[in-house]
Amino acid sequence: MKIVFLDAKTIGDDIDLSGFERLGEVVKYEFSTTEQARERTKDADVIVLNKVLVNEQSIGEASHLKLVCVTATGTNNLDKDYLAERGIEWRNVAGYSTETVAQHTFALLFYLWEKMAYYDGYVKSGNYVDDVMFTHFSNVFHDLSGRTWGVVGLGAIGRRVADIAGMFGCRVIYYSTSGAHDAPGYTRVDFDTLLAESDIVSVHAPLNENTEHLMNAEAFRKMKKSAVFLNLGRGPIVVERDLADALRQGEIAAAGLDVLTAEPMSADNPLREITDSGKLVITPHIAWASVEARMRLMKQVEQNIEEFVKG
């Protein structure tokens, strides 16, 4: 069996992939375009990929292909109808990043909530040297305890964030983007109620017809002016021009993002106009990527292939 990694670099050079060698011949490519994938998959039995598009253009000549393994939970890059026509199975991986995404959610939140950009700058600028007072709190912040945290999408990650927010003393409410999700222990509300009542809104939903452009100008106008918005779901859930305008006009206080509509970030992304780190912090899609999460991810991919082989 031949296993071909089409974009192994997206997993990182620090993750040991030697376990796959017991399953067959392994060939690794750092990155692959659609045209390169078409050539590189010709004699593959299994392909492993993260962001490469899988369709007739990329695997049309892969006559031996039996299994496609996605090193992620999302499978928007797979043409599932085409795979079904060809009798090619696919597998993704869920649950590997729950802890690290929840951790990153709070990293973004506290950076903004406690005005870390301002206070770090205050000290590093030298203003705290020989200051007249031992403390400096001109840029005020508030207790998280007693605040309302609104979760959009209460799946595994959203529930973990809700659990931790509750430990900090937050009142947690959530909105089901499918309309069919009930979670005992948490209060389900409609979208407008979540926006109006929440001091923090965090998105942990998948991208689909119910969530694309969900967070738009109308949504931001319904939020508290003091609210912090966090997106750790998918970039296109947010209309980025509307978010930039909302931040500029003071319709919300701040935003923390780990996902964008185009990744890597496009040069014309309107969020580049917001240069105040106290209003906006963006990380380059790293919430999922702790060492431990990437190790769990690839171990599950390895297991997926092994289970497929065993039938």
N, C-alpha and C positions, 0 to 999 in steps of 0.2 A: 504494500500500500504506500502511496506517495502523498505526503501531507505538505501543502504549500501555504506558507504564511505570506500574505500579500502586502501587509503594512505592519511588520513586526515592531517597527520603531515606536508605534503608538502604545506599545506595552512597556517600553523602557528597556535599556540595556542592562539594568540591574536585576531583572527578573530571570530566574533560571528556567529555561525551557527544555532542558535536557531530558525530562521525563517523556516527552513526545517521541523521542528516538526509539523507545521500546515498542512503539506502535507501528513504526514503519520508517521509510526514508523521509527525511525532513529537509525541506528547502525553504530558506527565509529570505524575503526581500524587505528592505526597509520601508519603501513606499511603492505604490503601483498606480499608474494611470489606468483608465479604462482600456486603452490600446495595449499597454503592457500586460494587463491582467489577461487579456484575450490570448496572448502568446504564452504567458507563464502558466496558465491553467490547462493547457492542451492535454497533458498527460497526468493531471492531478486526480486522485481519488477523493481527497478531502481538501477543502480550502479553509483557511482561518483568516479572518479579517475583522477590521473595526469599521472603517468608514468607506471602503471601496464599494462602489455601486455594483450590485450583482444582477445582471440582466442579460438579454441576448447578446448585447454588444460586448460585454466583458467575458462571458463564459460560453459563447456560442459554439466554440470549437472544442470545448472540454468534454470529449466523448466518454471519458471514464468517470466523470464526476458523480459522486454518490451522496456527499454530505457537505453542507456549508455551515461553518461554525462562526458565529458572530461574537466577538470579544466585548460584548456590551449587552444591555437589556433591550434597548431600542432596536427595531428591525426595519426602520423606514427605508433603509438603503437596499432592501431585498425586493425584487420583483417576484412575489410569491406565486402569482398566477403562472409565470413562466417556469418557475421551479417545479410547480405541480405538473405542468404539461410534460416536463422532462422526467418526472419521477425522482427528482432530487430532493432529499430531505434537508431541513435546516434546524439548527439549534441556537438558542441564545442563552444568556446567563442572567439570573435574577438573584438579588439578595446579597451580592458580594460587597456592595458599597454602602449599605444602609448606615453603618456606624460612622464612616468617614464623611458622608454627605451631611449627616446630622451635625457632626462636629464642625464642619466648614460653615454650615448655616449659622451656628452661634459665633464662629470667628468673625464672620461678616457683620452680624448683628452688633456684637459688642464693640467692634471697631467704630461703628457709626454711633451707637447708642451712648457710649461714654466719651465721645468726641476725641478719640485717640489721635487722630491726625493733628488736631489743634494742640493738644497737650504735649505730644512728642515734639512738635515744631517749637513750642514755647521753650522747652528745656534745651533743645539742640541749638536754638538761636542764641543762647547765652542769657536770655531774659531772667532765668531762675538763679543765675549766679549773683550772690550777694543781694538777693531780692529783699524787700522790706518785711516780708511776712513768710512764715514757713510753708504756707499753702497758697495755692492760686486756683480759683474756681470761677473765673469770669465767664467761661463758656459752660453754662450749667447743664447737668444731666439729672436723670431721675431714676428711682428704683424701678427695676423690672417687675418686682413683686406687685401684684394688684392690677397690672396692665392686662389688656385683652390681646391675645395672639390669635390671629385668624389664619388657618391653614387651608390652602387651596389644593385639594388632592390628598386624601388621607389614606394613601397606600402604606407600604411598609416604611418608607422613609418619612412620609408625612406623619405617621403615627409615632415614630421614634422622636421626631422633633416635638410633637405634641406632648409626649411623655416628659421630655426634658424641660420643656417650657412650664409644665405643671409643677415640676420640682422647684423651679425658680419662683413659684407663687403666681404664675399667670392663670388667668381664666382663658381656657382654650375653646374656640369655636371653629367649625370647619364647613367648607362648601364642597359638595360632591359634584364634580364636573360632569359625571355621567348621569346624575340624578337618581342613581340606584344604589348608592353605597350608604349603609348605615353602620356606624361604629359605636357600639355600647361604651358608655363612659365619657363620651364627648358630645357636645351640643351641635347638631347639624342645623345650619341656617341657610337662607337663600343668599345669593351673591351680593345683592345690594345691602343686606343687613351686615354681612361680613365686612364689606368695605367701610360702611358707616361707623361700625362699632370698634374696629380693630386699631390698636396702637402699632402693631406689627402685622404685616401681611406677608406670608411666605408661600411661594408656589413650589409644589413638588409633584406636579401633574405631568402626564405624558402629552405629547403633541398629537392632537387629532382634530376632527371637525368641531368638537365642543370647546376646545381650548385655544385654537389658533386665533391670535389677536384679541384674546379675552381681556387682557390688560391694555386698554386703549384710553384715549383722552377722556371719554365719559366715565370710565372706571376710576381713573386718577382723581377726577373732580369730586367723586363721591367719597373719597378717603379723607381722613382727618389731615389738617395741615401739619400736624405734628407727627404723622405716621412715618414709619420706616417700611420700605418695600424691599423684599428679597425674592430673587428668582433663581432657583436651583433645579428647575424643571427642564424646559426647552426654550431656546431663544425666541422662536416665532410666537410664543404665547404673548409676548410683549410687543407692542408697536413702539419701536425705539424712538422715533421722532416725537411721539406723544409723551413718552417718559422724559425725554430731554426737555420738552416744553414745560411739563409739570414741575420738574426740578427747578428750572429757571424762574418760573412764575410763582414758586413757593406753594404749589398746590399740595405737595407732600414735602416732608423734611429731608429725606435721604433715601438712597437706594443702594443695594448691594447685589451684584450679579455675578454668576459664574458661567452663564451661558448667553450666547448672542445669536442673532438671526443668521449671520454669516461667520463661520469660524474657519481659519483665523479671522480676526476683525478686519472689516473692509475699511479702506482709507476714508470713505465718505460716510461712515457711521456717524449719525448726529450726536451720539453720546460722547464723542471725542471733544465736543464743544464744552462739556462740563469738566472743568479742570480742578475744581475744588474737591479734594479728597474727603472733606467732611460731608459733602453732599452725595458723592458717588464713588463707590469703589467697585472695580471690576477685576476679577481673577480669570485667568485664561483656561477655563474649563478644567479645573484641577480638583474639584470637590470629591470626585470619585477615586482619586489617584494616589491615596496613601500606599506605601510599600505593601502593607498587609492586605489591602483591598486588591491590589494588582496580583499578589500571590494567590489569593483566594479565587480571583477571576480565572487565572490560567489553570489552576488545579481543576476547576469545574469544567473548563473547556476540554482539558485532557480526559476527564471522566466522561464527558459527553461522547467523545470519539470512541473511547474504550467500550462504552455501553452500546453504541451503535454497531461496532464491530461484532460484539457478542450477540447482537440480535435481540 
